[in-house]
């Protein structure tokens, strides 16, 4: 009867020790997954920033505008309106 208490105590200790190690491994795996996702997001962010800078170049904007059917404004595109003030 005395040994049953010792055996149960040892079994509980072993179960708690194994459970603790399993939880630590889960946390490590989750951390590694988070680091991997962070690296992917940093790469994607860098790529998008590069795309933004490339799109901001004037030659690229002009090419897009011409493809969309836009053209440069000339003097014939403006109308001048003279307005006279009362009393002058």
C-alpha positions in Angstrom: 0.0 0.0 0.0 2.9 2.3 0.8 4.5 1.8 -2.6 1.2 2.6 -4.4 1.5 6.2 -3.3 5.1 6.4 -4.4 4.3 4.9 -7.8 1.3 7.2 -8.3 3.5 10.2 -7.4 6.2 9.1 -9.9 3.6 8.6 -12.6 2.1 12.0 -12.0 5.6 13.6 -12.1 6.4 11.8 -15.4 3.1 12.8 -17.0 3.6 16.5 -15.9 7.2 16.5 -17.1 6.2 15.1 -20.5 3.3 17.5 -20.8 5.6 20.4 -20.0 8.0 19.3 -22.7 5.2 18.9 -25.3 4.0 22.5 -24.5 7.5 23.9 -24.9 7.9 22.2 -28.3 4.5 23.6 -29.4 5.6 27.0 -28.4 8.9 26.6 -30.3 7.1 25.5 -33.4 4.7 28.4 -33.2 7.6 30.8 -32.7 9.4 29.4 -35.8 6.2 29.7 -37.8 5.8 33.3 -36.7 9.4 34.1 -37.7 8.9 32.4 -41.1 5.7 34.4 -41.7 7.5 37.6 -40.6 10.3 37.0 -43.1 7.7 36.4 -45.9 5.9 39.6 -45.0 9.2 41.6 -45.0 10.0 40.3 -48.4 6.5 41.1 -49.7 6.8 44.6 -48.2 10.1 45.2 -49.9 8.8 44.0 -53.2 5.8 46.2 -53.0 7.9 49.2 -52.0 10.1 48.5 -55.1 7.0 48.3 -57.3 5.7 51.7 -55.9 9.0 53.4 -56.6 9.2 51.9 -60.1 5.6 53.1 -60.8 6.4 56.6 -59.6 9.0 57.1 -62.4 7.9 59.7 -64.9 8.5 57.6 -68.0 6.4 54.9 -66.6 3.5 57.4 -65.8 3.7 58.8 -69.4 3.6 55.4 -70.9 0.6 54.5 -68.8 -1.2 57.8 -69.7 -0.5 57.2 -73.5 -1.9 53.7 -73.2 -5.0 55.0 -71.6 -5.6 57.4 -74.5 -4.4 60.6 -72.7 -2.3 63.2 -74.4 -0.3 66.3 -73.5 -2.2 69.6 -73.0 -1.5 72.3 -75.6 -2.5 75.9 -75.9 -5.5 75.0 -77.9 -6.9 73.1 -74.9 -7.3 76.2 -72.8 -10.0 78.9 -73.0 -9.2 82.3 -71.7 -12.1 84.3 -70.1 -11.7 88.0 -69.4 -13.8 89.3 -66.6 -14.4 92.9 -66.0 -15.1 94.2 -62.5 -18.0 96.6 -62.0 -16.9 100.2 -61.5 -13.5 100.0 -63.3 
